[in-house]
Amino acid sequence: MASPAVEIPVGDRVVRVTNPDRVYFPETGWTKRDLVDYYLNVGDGIVRALRNRPCMLHRFPDGLAGPKVHQKRLPGGAPDWVQTVELWFPRFGRTADELCVTELAQVIWAVQMSTVEFHPWNSRRGHVEQPDEWRIDLDPMPEADFGTVRRVAQVAHEVLAELAITGYPKTSGGKGFHIYVRIEPEWGFHEVRRAALAFARELERRIDDATTVWWRKDRDPAKIFVDFNQNARDHTIASAYSVRGTPTGTVSTPVEWDELDDLDPRDFTLASVPARFAALGDLHAGIDDQAFRLDTLLEWADRDGLD
């Protein structure tokens, strides 16, 4: 039987959550209400990560035991206070209104609509075609362990320091690692991707564990793919504080650089991250304080003949 709906106060709003006892994570028994409570507990962090960004939703209407729905268009029935941004998709010749978070109640409404994961664009409403976030995605191949990820991440940190750029690291919620950099919204997606590729090639030159080989079948299975293409238009990855649709409810979690040596991304879950957030606050709280430029990286791209 369906459990009775509950009304959740979120700021000045009230969000009605139906079937709060529905189990979303069969391995742990965590429910829809547990997911709501998690996002309430990390509210400042998840809103900062999503604010004013077009956001694709990964929904699990029947929990993780059922199919996943990749939802670009806002689900029907949204209250009038749920905001959107209209996007144009040239490949399909149509537009879609995607969720555009400006407050926590909108996140909780999305969870009510069975959203587990939040995947925002790296640009914001007002300059959708000019990203303000450069994403470094370290994606381990099947035979690479997290120790290999650590080594590549440390080199990435060193190169960023040489460029006088501050990178904000986080676990991916899976086996990988992300580093986010705020940039001036001056360049289009193509140029940001070129800059990301130039950076990835520099990592490849400096550490043998990194690769930029495009075709998966051609990559060394023990290396880390530096996925520069995550900066292309309409490519999204899980935001900071997004729960992932994994059996153990892992979370894409901001970390400090000095945690990297002892880091085990499996430790960050729906159950453990709220206490960490309460103790440390949002480790990405300063990410909007300074925006960096890509001029040097674009010079590298020109030097290396990258398109």
C-alpha positions in Angstrom: 0.0 0.0 0.0 1.1 3.6 -0.7 2.2 5.4 2.4 0.3 8.6 3.3 1.6 11.8 1.7 3.5 14.3 4.0 3.8 18.0 3.7 7.4 19.3 4.0 8.1 22.9 4.9 11.0 24.3 2.8 11.7 27.9 3.4 8.5 29.8 2.6 7.1 26.9 0.6 5.4 23.6 1.5 6.1 20.6 -0.7 3.8 17.7 -0.7 5.7 14.4 -0.9 3.7 11.3 -1.9 4.6 7.8 -1.0 7.4 8.9 1.4 8.0 5.3 2.6 8.7 3.9 -0.9 12.1 2.2 -0.9 14.4 3.8 -3.4 17.6 2.0 -2.4 16.8 -1.7 -2.0 20.2 -2.6 -0.7 20.1 -0.2 2.2 16.3 0.3 2.6 16.6 4.0 2.2 13.3 5.6 1.2 12.0 8.6 -0.7 11.7 10.4 2.6 15.3 9.6 3.4 16.3 11.2 0.0 14.2 14.3 0.8 15.8 14.6 4.2 19.3 14.3 2.7 18.7 17.2 0.3 17.2 19.3 3.1 20.4 18.7 5.2 22.7 19.8 2.4 20.4 22.5 1.1 22.8 25.4 0.8 25.3 23.2 -1.0 23.0 21.7 -3.6 21.4 25.0 -4.3 24.8 26.7 -4.8 25.8 23.8 -7.2 22.6 24.2 -9.3 21.7 27.8 -9.0 20.4 29.3 -12.3 21.7 26.4 -14.3 19.6 24.3 -16.8 19.4 21.0 -15.1 18.7 17.5 -16.4 17.0 15.2 -14.0 17.8 11.5 -13.5 14.5 10.1 -12.2 13.7 6.6 -10.8 9.9 6.4 -10.6 10.1 2.9 -9.0 13.3 3.4 -7.1 16.6 1.9 -8.2 14.9 -1.4 -8.8 13.1 0.1 -11.8 14.2 2.0 -14.9 16.0 5.3 -14.9 14.5 8.2 -16.8 16.8 10.9 -18.3 14.5 14.0 -18.1 15.5 17.1 -20.0 12.0 18.7 -20.1 10.4 19.7 -16.8 7.9 17.0 -15.6 4.3 18.1 -15.8 2.3 19.4 -12.9 5.0 21.8 -11.5 3.9 24.6 -9.2 4.2 28.1 -10.6 7.2 28.8 -8.4 9.3 26.1 -10.0 11.5 28.0 -12.5 12.7 26.9 -15.9 15.0 28.0 -18.7 14.2 27.4 -22.4 17.0 25.6 -24.3 17.4 25.0 -28.0 18.5 21.6 -29.3 19.6 22.0 -32.9 20.0 18.2 -33.4 16.3 17.6 -32.7 15.1 21.0 -34.0 13.1 21.8 -30.9 13.3 23.5 -27.5 12.8 22.2 -24.0 12.1 23.9 -20.7 14.6 22.5 -18.2 14.5 23.0 -14.4 16.4 26.0 -13.3 16.9 25.9 -9.5 16.8 29.2 -7.6 15.7 27.8 -4.2 15.7 24.6 -2.2 12.0 24.0 -2.5 12.5 23.4 -6.2 15.1 20.6 -5.4 12.6 19.0 -3.0 9.8 19.2 -5.6 12.1 17.4 -8.1 12.8 14.7 -5.5 9.0 14.4 -5.1 8.9 13.7 -8.8 11.3 10.8 -8.2 14.6 12.6 -9.0 17.7 11.1 -7.5 20.5 12.7 -9.5 20.9 16.4 -10.6 22.9 17.0 -13.7 23.3 20.8 -14.4 24.8 22.5 -17.4 28.1 24.4 -17.0 26.4 27.6 -18.0 23.6 29.7 -16.4 20.4 31.3 -17.4 21.3 34.7 -18.9 24.3 33.4 -20.7 23.4 29.8 -21.6 25.7 29.7 -24.6 28.7 31.0 -22.6 29.9 28.5 -19.9 31.0 29.9 -16.5 32.4 26.6 -15.3 35.2 24.5 -16.7 35.0 20.8 -15.6 37.9 18.5 -15.3 36.5 14.9 -15.3 39.0 12.1 -14.4 37.3 9.0 -15.6 39.1 5.7 -14.7 39.2 2.9 -17.2 38.2 -0.6 -15.9 41.7 -1.6 -14.7 42.5 1.7 -13.0 42.1 1.9 -9.3 41.5 5.0 -7.2 45.2 5.3 -6.4 45.7 6.0 -10.1 42.9 8.6 -10.0 44.8 10.3 -7.0 48.0 10.5 -8.9 46.4 12.2 -11.9 44.4 14.5 -9.7 47.5 15.7 -7.9 49.2 16.5 -11.2 46.1 18.4 -12.3 46.3 20.3 -9.0 49.9 21.2 -9.8 49.2 22.4 -13.3 46.3 24.5 -12.0 48.6 26.1 -9.4 51.1 26.9 -12.2 48.3 28.7 -14.0 47.3 30.5 -10.8 43.8 28.9 -11.1 41.9 27.6 -8.1 40.2 24.3 -8.7 37.4 22.9 -6.5 37.6 19.1 -6.2 34.9 16.6 -5.5 34.3 12.9 -5.8 32.1 11.9 -8.8 29.9 9.6 -6.7 31.4 6.7 -8.7 35.0 5.7 -9.3 36.1 9.0 -10.8 37.0 12.5 -9.6 36.0 16.0 -10.7 37.6 19.4 -10.4 35.5 22.5 -11.1 36.9 26.0 -12.1 34.8 29.1 -12.3 35.6 31.0 -15.5 34.5 34.3 -17.0 31.5 33.6 -19.3 33.3 35.1 -22.2 33.8 32.0 -24.5 31.4 29.6 -26.2 31.3 25.9 -25.6 33.7 25.2 -28.5 36.4 27.3 -27.0 35.9 26.1 -23.5 36.2 22.5 -24.8 39.4 23.4 -26.7 40.9 24.8 -23.4 39.8 21.7 -21.6 41.5 19.5 -24.2 44.7 21.6 -24.0 44.8 21.0 -20.3 44.1 17.3 -20.7 46.9 17.0 -23.2 49.3 18.7 -20.7 48.3 16.1 -18.1 48.9 13.4 -20.6 52.4 14.8 -21.2 53.3 15.0 -17.5 51.9 11.7 -16.2 51.7 8.4 -18.0 48.6 7.4 -16.1 46.5 10.0 -18.0 45.1 9.6 -21.5 43.1 11.7 -24.0 42.6 8.9 -26.5 39.0 9.5 -27.8 37.8 6.0 -28.7 37.2 3.9 -25.6 38.3 0.7 -27.4 41.7 2.3 -28.1 42.4 3.4 -24.5 44.8 1.7 -22.2 42.4 0.0 -19.7 44.7 0.9 -16.7 44.7 4.7 -17.4 42.5 7.7 -16.5 40.7 9.3 -19.3 40.7 13.1 -18.9 37.2 13.6 -20.4 37.5 17.1 -21.9 34.3 16.5 -23.8 32.3 17.0 -20.7 32.7 20.7 -21.5 30.8 20.4 -24.8 27.3 21.9 -25.2 24.5 19.9 -23.5 27.0 17.5 -21.7 26.2 17.2 -18.0 27.7 15.4 -15.0 26.3 15.0 -11.5 26.5 18.2 -9.4 28.2 18.6 -6.1 26.0 17.0 -3.4 24.0 15.0 -5.9 23.2 11.5 -4.8 24.0 9.0 -7.4 21.8 6.1 -8.5 24.1 3.5 -7.0 23.0 0.7 -4.7 24.8 2.3 -1.7 23.6 5.8 -2.4 27.0 7.4 -2.9 27.2 11.2 -3.2 29.3 13.4 -5.4 31.0 15.2 -2.5 33.3 18.2 -2.3 36.6 17.5 -0.6 39.8 19.3 0.4 42.9 18.8 -1.6 44.7 17.6 1.5 42.1 14.8 1.9 43.1 13.2 -1.4 45.8 10.8 -0.1 43.4 9.0 2.2 40.2 9.4 0.3 37.8 6.6 -0.3 34.8 7.8 -2.4 32.7 5.0 -1.1 32.6 6.6 2.3 30.4 9.5 1.1 26.8 8.4 1.0 23.3 9.6 1.5 23.7 8.6 5.2 27.2 10.0 5.9 27.4 13.3 4.0 24.9 15.3 6.1 27.0 15.0 9.2 30.1 15.9 7.2 28.2 18.9 5.8 27.1 20.0 9.3 30.7 19.8 10.5 32.6 21.3 7.5 29.9 23.4 5.7 30.0 23.6 1.9 33.6 23.2 0.8 32.6 24.8 -2.5 31.2 27.9 -0.8 33.9 30.1 -2.2 33.7 28.8 -5.8 31.9 32.0 -7.0 34.3 34.4 -5.4 36.7 34.5 -8.3 36.3 33.7 -12.0 39.4 32.8 -14.0 40.4 33.2 -17.6 41.3 30.6 -20.3 43.8 32.7 -22.3 46.8 30.6 -21.5 45.0 27.3 -22.2 43.7 28.6 -25.5 47.3 29.6 -26.4 48.2 26.0 -25.6 45.4 24.8 -27.8 46.6 27.0 -30.7 50.2 25.7 -30.1 49.1 22.1 -30.3 46.7 22.7 -33.2 43.6 21.6 -31.3 40.2 22.1 -32.7 
